[in-house]
Amino acid sequence: MYSSVHIVHNIEFPRMNALVLLLAVLLYSVKAQQNTTDEKYYTYNAAIVEYNPSSYNSLSLKERATAVATAYISLLDNVTEDIDLILFPESTLGGESTEVPEPFTEIICNSTDTRYEDYLKDFSCAAIEHNTTVVINIVEKENCTLKNSTGFCPSSGIVYYNADIAFNESGGVSGKYHKWNLFGEYQKSPPAEVELTVITTKNNNSFGIFTCFDILFDEPALNLTKNLGLMNILFPTMWFSELPFLTALQVQQMWAEENNVNLLSAGANSPSVGSGGTGVFVGNKGPSEYAMIGGSGGTRLIIKTVPKLEIENNPYTEFSPIEEDVDSIASEMDSFRLKSDSSIINDANSTLLDTSKTTIAQEVCAGDTVKICCEFNVIISINETLSNATEGNQYVYHLVAYDDARTFDGVRDGGIELCGILACLNDSRSSCGQRFSNYSDIVWPITFENISVSATFANDATRIQFPNSLLASIRPLSPQYTRWDKEETDGIVKRTHSITRSQNRLLTFGIYGRDFSRDSPVRESTSGASSLFFTNISKEPDSEAELMPHPVYKCNTIS
């Protein structure tokens, strides 16, 4: 009997092993498929580009547009991942203007229609070939004798726009946005009304879009997030970085963090004019990757898997902060032109950080009709050897409060309410918001063990506050190393920005607030518009500079 059972057992055991193995393989396959499905459910793939077009400076506008379009498409050819979209920067295609089809009307790949420049048709074809959405920034021209979007038509019959154009995977225009807040660009017109453009990709992900200077204003940026509830924003830009509060990545992170949305930015790169800054910013988690190329400049393609923030408890929102060698990057940024906002520094109220104490509690107030009072609570430690060194430059710090309107390079005025700890070259307030020219000569004796900056603001629809920070590398502190708190009571909001990890390469830390009620108006585009804008608009622009952001930066000689 025992022998009989034993024989049966030996006969059936291999079959049991095979069955268990088969079940294990099936379960693993199902689990793997489920994980793949889960990732696609929770995320999407996107590509963004920091691009430097300096190698094409000597070409004509038409030649340059063709050459840069070819280079753009070559970058797309290098993408092997299945991406929802690729985003290119503002203004790097140059000033060669073209008409653009209305969304969802026609596919211009291989079209013989002469209204559309060949480079535009090439992007239509590239979107089809790569089965993705391609988003570019161009100068669009509109025949206003046939279609009058602005309410104004010059004698030439042509109006120009700073335009973002999206081609979907079928090659058709799936979205078009005309920049509302123009930064100079006096040969271009804003549209008659602010446009809220939504681009939907093949995987049914929806993106709002706005351009560069728009990010500092409520329209259209906050319309897209607060009114339409969009969680994904595209941001093509040619940003001109400004110390101490408005360098490129600093602005992009603070905007994404406060609005808790995904911000995908693509920056034009030119260190000599202070342009650059590209990244994927995942709401209040901070950047998953970014670039701001210093030195002699360059181009970089970034491909990232981006979590969908509209899905609650999305496990893909958990990732480690970017860890970088701040000193190495800061040295590369010596060649990067950084403007300084003298208007805020000169008019602000401030006090010098008292480094004879380890714990500092200080209130600084500013403003007349509207007043802000900033509470600074700081704990520092001092490296006495570095502090007493006879060689090397050392920053000192001012505690600053400001509540007034400022000018953005004479282009627009904006209401500002801010509190900040600012690195300064010396005890003079006028030296704040500047950077020592040779990073290798700087020593850092001061370590901030703790910082808490807080203030109260009127809690209304015309105001918003952002957590603002900047390291010596011209990158912001990760939100994962800070806290950004909000307490609302009786029409008042208290905002507090604090660090959770000690810092000793700090240039800026504080709160940057906007009061839109004090902004100057958007430049009009009607027959009553100012002569400043419409000077010579009846003719084709003579140069790329006339169509680029703020001619003072000589973008026609971008390098």
Salt bridges, closest charged atoms under 4 A:
GLU12 OE2 - ARG15 NH1 3.37
ASP77 OD1 - HIS130 NE2 2.75
ASP82 OD1 - LYS202 NZ 2.55
GLU90 OE2 - LYS179 NZ 2.96
GLU96 OE2 - LYS62 NZ 3.38
GLU102 OE2 - LYS147 NZ 2.91
GLU102 OE2 - LYS176 NZ 3.00
GLU106 OE2 - ARG115 NH2 3.84
ASP113 OD2 - ARG115 NH2 2.70
GLU117 OE1 - LYS62 NZ 2.77
ASP118 OD1 - LYS121 NZ 3.73
GLU140 OE2 - LYS176 NZ 3.06
GLU140 OE1 - HIS178 NE2 2.65
GLU142 OE2 - LYS147 NZ 3.98
GLU185 OE2 - LYS179 NZ 2.87
GLU185 OE1 - LYS188 NZ 3.04
GLU195 OE2 - HIS178 ND1 2.88
GLU242 OE2 - ARG406 NH1 2.75
GLU258 OE1 - ARG495 NH2 3.22
GLU289 OE2 - ARG300 NH2 2.21
GLU289 OE1 - LYS304 NZ 3.62
GLU318 OE2 - LYS285 NZ 3.25
GLU323 OE1 - ARG501 NH2 3.86
ASP327 OD1 - ARG505 NE 2.86
ASP334 OD1 - ARG435 NH1 3.21
ASP341 OD2 - ARG406 NH1 3.18
ASP403 OD1 - ARG518 NH2 2.55
ASP409 OD2 - LYS339 NZ 2.61
GLU417 OE2 - ARG463 NE 3.08
GLU417 OE2 - ARG518 NH2 3.41
ASP460 OD2 - ARG463 NH1 2.92
ASP485 OD1 - ARG483 NH2 3.02
ASP515 OD2 - ARG463 NH2 3.15
ASP515 OD2 - ARG518 NE 2.88
ASP519 OD2 - ARG514 NH2 2.76
ASP542 OD2 - LYS539 NZ 2.83
GLU544 OE1 - ARG64 NH1 2.94
GLU546 OE1 - LYS539 NZ 3.77
